[in-house]
Amino acid sequence: MAQKISKLPEVSFLAMTSGDYDLEVDVMCRDNDHLVQFINEISKFEGVYQTKTTLYFKVYKYAQPDLNLLK
């Protein structure tokens, strides 16, 4: 499932998680109609039983982390 979702052009982040959901998927869509289209598309995938959508109203920072901090 993750491989199939990762190939979609809207996907910017994909991770296996613990908790209520198996995967977290961050996407970038043009507008709400595009987001609805994306959700409808992945909802048709076999194995997708539920989705949860959270919208960002304002992004305060968007950057790659400094990987040297992990050393």
C-alpha positions as CSV (number, residue, x, y, z in Angstrom):
1,M,0.0,0.0,0.0
2,A,2.7,2.5,0.9
3,Q,4.5,1.9,-2.3
4,K,1.4,2.6,-4.3
5,I,0.6,5.8,-2.4
6,S,4.2,7.0,-2.6
7,K,4.0,7.1,-6.4
8,L,1.2,9.7,-6.4
9,P,2.6,13.1,-7.3
10,E,0.7,14.9,-4.6
11,V,2.4,13.0,-1.8
12,S,5.2,14.9,-0.1
13,F,5.6,12.7,3.0
14,L,4.7,9.1,3.9
15,A,5.4,7.2,7.0
16,M,4.3,4.0,8.8
17,T,2.9,4.9,12.2
18,S,1.7,3.4,15.4
19,G,-1.7,4.2,16.8
20,D,-5.0,4.7,15.2
21,Y,-3.7,4.7,11.6
22,D,-1.1,2.6,9.8
23,L,0.2,5.4,7.5
24,E,0.5,9.2,7.7
25,V,0.4,10.8,4.3
26,D,1.1,14.5,3.7
27,V,0.0,15.9,0.4
28,M,0.1,19.2,-1.5
29,C,-3.0,19.9,-3.5
30,R,-3.9,23.0,-5.6
31,D,-7.2,23.6,-3.8
32,N,-10.0,21.8,-1.9
33,D,-11.4,20.3,-5.1
34,H,-8.0,18.7,-5.8
35,L,-7.8,17.4,-2.3
36,V,-11.3,15.8,-2.5
37,Q,-10.2,14.2,-5.8
38,F,-7.1,12.8,-4.2
39,I,-9.0,11.4,-1.2
40,N,-11.6,9.9,-3.5
41,E,-8.7,8.3,-5.5
42,I,-6.9,6.7,-2.5
43,S,-10.2,5.6,-1.0
44,K,-10.7,3.3,-3.9
45,F,-7.4,1.5,-3.2
46,E,-8.0,-2.0,-1.8
47,G,-6.9,-1.9,1.9
48,V,-7.9,1.7,2.5
49,Y,-10.8,1.6,5.0
50,Q,-10.7,5.1,6.5
51,T,-9.0,8.5,6.0
52,K,-8.6,11.5,8.3
53,T,-7.9,14.9,6.8
54,T,-6.3,17.9,8.6
55,L,-5.9,21.2,6.8
56,Y,-3.2,23.7,7.5
57,F,-4.6,27.2,7.7
58,K,-1.1,28.9,8.0
59,V,2.4,27.4,7.8
60,Y,4.9,29.1,10.0
61,K,7.9,27.1,8.9
62,Y,8.6,24.7,6.1
63,A,12.2,23.4,5.9
64,Q,14.4,20.4,5.8
65,P,15.8,19.6,9.3
66,D,19.6,19.8,10.0
67,L,20.5,16.2,9.9
68,N,23.8,16.9,11.8
69,L,21.6,17.3,14.9
70,L,21.2,13.5,14.9
71,K,24.9,12.8,15.5
